[in-house]
Amino acid sequence: MLLTFASGAYFPLGLFPHWVATLARVNPVAIALHGMRNALIGGAGWGAIGPDVLLLVPMAVASVSLGVIAFRLALSRELRLGTLGLY
């Protein structure tokens, strides 16, 4: 919810304090919204949204990798404790 709130989806980032705008530059939701707005409303092509896509791809790879690692750790913990069948 914080990522969505600080992405400019509901309010323009200019209304927030400077530190929120600084965080929005690395917020994946804000980057995706910026690219979608440029493509859908601004009529920008792939060349204009390319930098946004290049920022999102490593973030997506890192996010999925961390999710897989966290899932494997949780699964191995539950198997070790013998509580997997309780769920």
C-alpha positions in Angstrom: 0.0 0.0 0.0 2.9 2.4 0.7 4.4 1.7 -2.7 1.1 2.6 -4.4 0.5 5.6 -2.2 4.0 7.0 -2.9 3.8 6.3 -6.6 1.7 9.2 -7.7 -1.2 7.0 -8.6 -3.6 8.9 -6.3 -2.0 12.2 -5.8 0.7 14.1 -7.9 4.1 13.7 -6.4 4.6 17.4 -6.4 2.1 17.7 -3.5 4.3 15.4 -1.3 7.4 16.4 0.6 10.7 16.3 -1.3 11.8 13.0 0.3 8.7 11.2 -1.1 9.6 12.3 -4.6 13.1 11.1 -4.0 11.8 7.6 -2.9 9.4 7.6 -5.9 12.4 7.5 -8.3 13.2 4.0 -7.1 9.6 2.9 -6.5 8.8 0.2 -9.1 5.1 1.1 -9.1 5.9 4.8 -9.9 8.3 3.7 -12.7 5.6 1.4 -14.2 3.0 4.1 -13.9 5.2 6.7 -15.5 5.9 4.4 -18.5 2.2 3.4 -18.9 1.1 7.1 -18.8 3.7 8.0 -21.4 2.6 5.1 -23.6 -1.1 5.3 -23.2 -1.8 9.0 -22.8 1.3 10.6 -24.2 1.5 8.4 -27.3 5.1 7.5 -26.6 6.7 4.6 -28.4 9.0 1.9 -27.2 12.0 4.2 -27.5 10.5 6.6 -25.0 9.5 4.0 -22.4 12.6 1.9 -22.9 14.5 3.4 -19.9 11.5 2.6 -17.7 11.4 -1.0 -18.9 15.2 -1.3 -18.4 14.8 -0.2 -14.8 11.9 -2.6 -14.1 13.5 -5.7 -15.5 16.3 -6.0 -12.9 13.8 -5.1 -10.2 11.4 -7.9 -11.3 14.3 -10.4 -11.5 15.5 -9.5 -8.0 11.9 -9.6 -6.6 11.1 -13.0 -8.1 14.5 -14.4 -7.0 14.0 -13.2 -3.4 10.5 -14.7 -3.4 11.7 -18.1 -4.6 14.5 -18.0 -2.0 12.1 -17.1 0.8 9.6 -19.8 -0.3 12.3 -22.4 -0.3 13.5 -21.4 3.1 10.0 -21.5 4.5 9.2 -24.8 2.9 12.4 -26.4 4.2 11.7 -25.0 7.7 8.2 -26.5 7.7 9.4 -29.8 6.4 12.1 -29.9 9.1 9.6 -29.1 11.8 7.1 -31.5 10.4 4.3 -29.0 10.4 3.6 -28.8 6.7 0.6 -31.1 6.9 -1.1 -28.8 9.5 -2.0 -26.2 6.9 
